[in-house]
Amino acid sequence: MCIDTLIQQLCCTHWLDQAQWAALLRGAGAQEAKHLAQAAQAEAVARFGKKIYVRGLIEFTNYCRNDCYYCGIRRSNAKAQRYRLTPEDIFACCAEGYDLGFRTFVLQGGEDAGFSDDLLCRTVETIKKRWSDCALTLSVGERNRGVYQSFFDAGADRYLLRHETANEAHYHRLHPAALSLARRKECLWTLKEIGFQVGAGFMVGAPGQTAETLAEDLIFLQQLQPHMVGIGPFLPHKDTPFAQEAAGSTEQTLLLLSCVRLMLPQVLLPATTALGTAAADGRERGILAGANVVMPNLSPLSVRKKYMLYDNKICTGDESAQCRSCLQHRLSSIDYEWAVERGDSPLLGTPRTSASTVPAQSG
């Protein structure tokens, strides 16, 4: 297949079939990647302007019941220093973030039974009352429909759940037998049915990944039509079974960001922390390849180095105000701007707002 023809088809129709995706990913060299990045950046600017939506990430627990082979907070990692923030800790992060211009908060954690679903619902309700003009995203893994519904009813707007890989055999290469791809996909469809803005995604360069498995990922995203897609390079962690595996490629990650932007023109697409860890200018290059979201850390400094999904994670020692200043400078250096707004998916129409009449507060 002619790579230039496939790129032209992708740009014009926003669609390729599985064999075409695999051919494009196998055949795209540096020049083709540059062409895709230029087209993806133009598509993002046409849809969103030069606004970058900023999400304040609060990593509130690193306890996890799962044992995924790639993850530094996996259950079997006895070297992990475990922690769990209190709701008051979380509210303090939100207060600081609000004053710094964040209008979306992301509560991310392992699948931690010690921070109960009821407590998380109450925490969500309080955040939505105190900061009623802000969106709230959850990323806490697999739950049943009833729990997801309770999160939504409490006020959560978005849910991030990376599918990691859409290929069954590859999924089992990355996860223990207790986890299943079918269950992960079922959760994503359920979240979408309930009404969440849904984010899926995958690692680039994960052990066992091929052009064919990546093509399956892209086909699954075409089918799911998520509001958000999070992809970043696989980065190994020293205390996991994948400690000696090679890291994913920055260049391939950028190529896939461009592909996702052109496939899903209205998607919210982060330039991830993992990409910024893999390359010093990774987040800037991600934006220039079609990304339009960044997710700096609002977690307390005391716990940032404990939420270590992979080695050498950036921004674990900077105060939130320092991160904001640094990020704003980085965006300005490539002629983009920090958007002080919720940044809801354009696929959503008019987003729901908090039913609370309590005005937004900074504390």
C-alpha positions as CSV (number, residue, x, y, z in Angstrom):
1,M,0.0,0.0,0.0
2,C,1.2,3.5,-0.8
3,I,1.8,5.4,2.4
4,D,1.2,8.8,0.9
5,T,-2.2,7.5,-0.3
6,L,-3.1,6.2,3.1
7,I,-2.2,9.5,4.7
8,Q,-4.3,11.4,2.2
9,Q,-7.2,9.0,2.8
10,L,-6.9,9.5,6.6
11,C,-6.8,13.2,6.3
12,C,-9.9,13.3,4.0
13,T,-12.1,10.6,5.5
14,H,-10.8,10.2,9.1
15,W,-10.9,6.4,8.6
16,L,-8.7,3.5,7.7
17,D,-9.4,-0.2,7.9
18,Q,-7.2,-2.5,10.1
19,A,-4.9,-3.6,7.3
20,Q,-4.4,0.0,6.2
21,W,-3.6,1.1,9.7
22,A,-1.0,-1.7,10.1
23,A,0.6,-0.8,6.7
24,L,0.7,2.9,7.7
25,L,2.3,2.2,11.0
26,R,4.9,-0.2,9.5
27,G,5.7,2.1,6.5
28,A,5.7,5.6,7.9
29,G,9.2,7.1,8.1
30,A,10.4,10.4,9.4
31,Q,9.1,12.4,6.4
32,E,5.6,10.7,6.6
33,A,5.5,11.3,10.3
34,K,6.3,15.0,9.7
35,H,3.5,15.2,7.2
36,L,1.1,13.6,9.6
37,A,2.1,15.9,12.5
38,Q,1.5,19.0,10.3
39,A,-1.9,17.7,9.2
40,A,-2.8,16.8,12.8
41,Q,-1.7,20.1,14.2
42,A,-3.7,21.9,11.6
43,E,-6.8,19.8,12.4
44,A,-6.4,20.5,16.1
45,V,-6.0,24.3,15.6
46,A,-9.0,24.3,13.2
47,R,-11.2,22.6,15.9
48,F,-9.8,24.2,19.1
49,G,-7.6,27.1,18.2
50,K,-4.3,27.4,20.0
51,K,-5.9,26.7,23.4
52,I,-4.5,23.9,25.5
53,Y,-6.8,22.5,28.1
54,V,-5.1,22.0,31.5
55,R,-6.3,19.3,33.9
56,G,-5.1,19.3,37.5
57,L,-4.0,15.7,38.4
58,I,-4.5,14.6,42.0
59,E,-3.0,11.2,42.6
60,F,-4.9,10.4,45.8
61,T,-4.0,6.7,46.5
62,N,-1.3,4.3,45.3
63,Y,-2.9,1.2,46.8
64,C,-4.1,-1.2,44.1
65,R,-5.6,-4.6,44.2
66,N,-4.3,-5.4,40.7
67,D,-1.0,-6.8,39.6
68,C,-0.4,-5.5,36.1
69,Y,3.1,-6.5,35.0
70,Y,4.1,-3.0,33.8
71,C,2.9,-0.9,36.8
72,G,5.0,0.4,39.6
73,I,2.1,0.5,42.1
74,R,1.1,-3.1,41.3
75,R,0.0,-5.1,44.4
76,S,3.1,-7.3,44.5
77,N,5.5,-4.4,44.6
78,A,6.6,-4.6,48.2
79,K,9.0,-1.7,47.7
80,A,6.2,0.8,47.0
81,Q,5.7,3.3,49.8
82,R,1.9,3.2,50.1
83,Y,-0.2,6.3,50.9
84,R,-3.8,7.4,50.8
85,L,-4.9,11.1,50.9
86,T,-7.8,12.1,53.0
87,P,-10.8,14.0,51.5
88,E,-9.4,17.2,53.2
89,D,-6.1,16.7,51.5
90,I,-7.8,16.4,48.2
91,F,-9.9,19.6,48.8
92,A,-6.7,21.4,49.7
93,C,-5.2,20.4,46.3
94,C,-8.4,21.6,44.5
95,A,-8.3,25.0,46.4
96,E,-4.7,25.5,45.3
97,G,-5.4,24.4,41.8
98,Y,-8.4,26.7,41.4
99,D,-6.4,29.7,42.4
100,L,-3.8,28.7,39.8
101,G,-6.4,28.6,37.0
102,F,-7.3,24.9,36.9
103,R,-10.9,24.3,35.9
104,T,-10.7,20.5,35.7
105,F,-9.6,18.2,38.5
106,V,-8.6,14.6,37.9
107,L,-8.8,12.2,40.8
108,Q,-6.5,9.3,39.9
109,G,-5.6,6.3,42.0
110,G,-5.2,2.5,42.1
111,E,-8.1,0.2,42.7
112,D,-8.1,0.8,46.4
113,A,-10.7,-0.8,48.6
114,G,-9.5,1.3,51.5
115,F,-10.9,4.4,49.9
116,S,-14.4,3.2,49.6
117,D,-16.8,4.0,46.7
118,D,-19.1,5.8,49.2
119,L,-16.3,8.0,50.4
120,L,-15.3,8.8,46.9
121,C,-18.9,9.7,46.1
122,R,-19.0,12.1,49.0
123,T,-15.6,13.6,48.0
124,V,-16.9,14.1,44.5
125,E,-20.1,15.8,45.8
126,T,-18.1,18.2,48.0
127,I,-15.7,19.2,45.2
128,K,-18.6,19.9,42.8
129,K,-20.4,22.0,45.5
130,R,-17.3,24.0,46.4
131,W,-16.0,24.5,42.8
132,S,-19.2,24.3,40.9
133,D,-17.7,25.8,37.7
134,C,-15.1,23.0,37.4
135,A,-15.3,19.6,35.8
136,L,-14.3,16.5,37.7
137,T,-12.6,13.5,36.1
138,L,-12.2,10.1,37.8
139,S,-9.6,7.5,37.0
140,V,-10.0,4.6,39.4
141,G,-10.2,1.5,37.3
142,E,-12.8,-1.1,36.8
143,R,-16.1,-1.0,38.8
144,N,-19.6,-2.4,38.2
145,R,-22.4,-0.4,36.6
146,G,-24.0,0.6,39.9
147,V,-20.8,2.1,41.2
148,Y,-20.2,4.0,38.0
149,Q,-23.7,5.3,38.1
150,S,-23.2,6.5,41.7
151,F,-20.0,8.3,40.7
152,F,-22.0,10.0,37.9
153,D,-24.9,10.9,40.1
154,A,-22.5,12.4,42.7
155,G,-21.3,14.8,39.9
156,A,-18.3,13.2,38.2
157,D,-18.2,14.4,34.6
158,R,-15.5,12.3,33.0
159,Y,-13.9,8.9,33.4
160,L,-10.5,7.8,32.2
161,L,-9.9,4.1,31.7
162,R,-7.2,3.2,29.3
163,H,-7.9,-0.1,27.5
164,E,-4.1,-0.7,27.2
165,T,-4.4,-3.0,24.2
166,A,-7.4,-4.2,22.1
167,N,-5.7,-7.5,21.3
168,E,-6.6,-10.5,23.5
169,A,-3.2,-12.2,23.5
170,H,-1.4,-9.0,24.0
171,Y,-3.7,-8.1,26.9
172,H,-2.7,-11.3,28.6
173,R,1.0,-10.5,28.0
174,L,0.6,-7.3,30.1
175,H,-1.9,-8.5,32.8
176,P,-2.5,-11.4,35.1
177,A,-5.2,-13.9,34.4
178,A,-7.6,-12.2,36.9
179,L,-8.0,-9.3,34.5
180,S,-9.7,-9.6,31.1
181,L,-9.9,-7.4,28.0
182,A,-13.6,-8.2,27.6
183,R,-14.3,-6.8,31.1
184,R,-12.2,-3.7,30.3
185,K,-14.1,-3.0,27.1
186,E,-17.4,-3.7,28.9
187,C,-16.5,-1.0,31.5
188,L,-15.8,1.5,28.7
189,W,-19.1,0.9,26.9
190,T,-21.0,1.1,30.3
191,L,-19.4,4.4,31.2
192,K,-20.4,5.8,27.8
193,E,-24.0,4.6,28.2
194,I,-24.3,6.2,31.6
195,G,-23.3,9.6,30.2
196,F,-19.7,10.1,31.2
197,Q,-17.2,11.9,28.9
198,V,-15.1,8.8,28.4
199,G,-11.3,8.4,27.9
200,A,-9.6,5.3,26.6
201,G,-6.0,4.8,25.4
202,F,-2.9,2.6,25.3
203,M,0.8,2.5,25.9
204,V,3.1,2.8,22.9
205,G,5.9,0.3,22.7
206,A,4.6,-2.0,25.4
207,P,6.3,-5.5,25.4
208,G,4.8,-7.6,22.6
209,Q,3.2,-4.8,20.8
210,T,3.3,-4.9,17.0
211,A,1.9,-2.8,14.1
212,E,-1.0,-5.3,14.0
213,T,-1.9,-4.9,17.6
214,L,-1.7,-1.1,17.3
215,A,-4.0,-1.3,14.3
216,E,-6.5,-3.2,16.5
217,D,-6.2,-0.4,19.1
218,L,-7.1,2.2,16.5
219,I,-10.0,0.2,15.2
220,F,-11.4,-0.1,18.7
221,L,-11.1,3.6,19.2
222,Q,-12.9,4.1,15.9
223,Q,-15.7,1.9,17.2
224,L,-15.9,3.4,20.7
225,Q,-15.7,7.0,19.6
226,P,-14.3,8.2,23.0
227,H,-14.3,11.8,24.1
228,M,-10.7,11.5,25.2
229,V,-7.7,9.3,24.2
230,G,-4.6,9.0,26.4
231,I,-1.5,7.5,24.9
232,G,2.1,7.7,26.0
233,P,5.2,5.7,25.6
234,F,5.7,2.5,27.7
235,L,8.3,3.3,30.4
236,P,9.7,0.5,32.5
237,H,9.7,0.5,36.3
238,K,12.6,-1.1,38.1
239,D,10.4,-3.1,40.5
240,T,8.1,-4.8,38.0
241,P,8.5,-7.9,35.8
242,F,9.1,-5.6,32.8
243,A,12.1,-3.8,34.5
244,Q,14.5,-4.9,31.7
245,E,12.1,-4.2,28.8
246,A,13.0,-1.4,26.3
247,A,11.1,1.9,26.6
248,G,8.6,2.9,24.0
249,S,9.7,5.3,21.2
250,T,9.0,9.0,21.5
251,E,8.8,9.2,17.7
252,Q,6.3,6.4,17.5
253,T,4.2,8.0,20.2
254,L,4.1,11.3,18.3
255,L,3.1,9.4,15.1
256,L,0.2,7.8,16.9
257,L,-0.9,11.0,18.5
258,S,-1.1,12.4,15.0
259,C,-3.0,9.4,13.7
260,V,-5.5,9.6,16.6
261,R,-6.1,13.3,16.0
262,L,-6.8,12.8,12.3
263,M,-9.0,9.7,13.0
264,L,-11.0,11.5,15.7
265,P,-10.7,15.2,14.9
266,Q,-12.7,16.4,17.9
267,V,-11.1,14.2,20.6
268,L,-9.4,15.6,23.7
269,L,-5.9,14.4,23.3
270,P,-3.3,14.8,26.1
271,A,0.4,15.3,25.6
272,T,1.1,13.0,28.6
273,T,3.5,13.2,31.5
274,A,5.1,9.9,30.2
275,L,5.8,11.7,26.9
276,G,7.4,14.5,28.9
277,T,9.5,12.0,30.8
278,A,10.6,10.2,27.6
279,A,11.8,13.5,26.0
280,A,12.6,16.8,27.7
281,D,10.4,18.6,25.1
282,G,8.0,15.7,24.7
283,R,4.8,17.6,25.7
284,E,5.6,20.5,23.3
285,R,6.3,18.0,20.5
286,G,3.0,16.2,21.4
287,I,1.1,19.5,21.0
288,L,2.7,20.2,17.7
289,A,1.7,16.6,16.6
290,G,-2.0,17.3,17.4
291,A,-2.5,17.1,21.2
292,N,-4.5,19.7,23.0
293,V,-4.5,18.7,26.7
294,V,-1.8,18.6,29.4
295,M,-2.2,17.2,32.9
296,P,0.2,18.8,35.4
297,N,0.3,17.4,39.0
298,L,-1.5,19.0,41.9
299,S,-0.7,16.2,44.4
300,P,1.0,17.2,47.6
301,L,4.8,17.1,47.2
302,S,5.0,14.6,50.1
303,V,3.4,11.9,48.0
304,R,4.4,12.6,44.4
305,K,7.5,10.3,44.4
306,K,5.3,7.5,45.8
307,Y,2.9,7.5,42.8
308,M,5.6,6.1,40.5
309,L,4.0,4.1,37.7
310,Y,7.3,4.1,35.8
311,D,10.8,5.3,36.6
312,N,12.1,8.9,36.4
313,K,8.7,10.5,36.3
314,I,9.0,14.3,35.8
315,C,7.7,17.1,38.0
316,T,7.8,15.1,41.3
317,G,9.7,17.8,43.1
318,D,8.1,21.0,42.0
319,E,5.5,23.0,43.8
320,S,2.2,23.3,41.9
321,A,2.8,27.1,41.3
322,Q,6.2,26.2,39.8
323,C,4.6,23.6,37.5
324,R,2.0,26.1,36.4
325,S,4.6,28.8,35.6
326,C,6.9,26.3,33.8
327,L,4.0,24.9,31.8
328,Q,2.7,28.3,30.8
329,H,6.3,29.3,29.6
330,R,6.5,26.0,27.6
331,L,3.1,26.7,25.9
332,S,4.1,30.3,25.1
333,S,7.3,29.1,23.6
334,I,5.4,27.2,20.9
335,D,2.7,30.0,20.5
336,Y,0.0,28.2,22.5
337,E,-2.1,29.4,25.5
338,W,-3.3,28.0,28.7
339,A,-7.1,27.9,28.5
340,V,-8.7,28.7,31.9
341,E,-11.9,26.8,31.2
342,R,-13.4,23.3,31.7
343,G,-12.5,22.2,28.1
344,D,-15.4,19.8,27.7
345,S,-15.6,17.6,24.7
346,P,-17.3,19.2,21.7
347,L,-19.0,15.9,21.0
348,L,-21.0,16.5,24.2
349,G,-23.2,19.5,23.1
350,T,-24.1,21.4,26.2
351,P,-22.3,19.9,29.2
352,R,-24.2,19.3,32.4
353,T,-23.5,21.7,35.2
354,S,-23.6,21.2,38.9
355,A,-27.1,21.4,40.4
356,S,-25.6,23.2,43.4
357,T,-26.2,26.9,43.8
358,V,-23.1,27.3,46.0
359,P,-20.7,29.7,44.2
360,A,-17.2,28.7,43.1
361,Q,-14.7,29.1,45.9
362,S,-10.9,29.2,46.1
363,G,-10.9,27.4,49.4
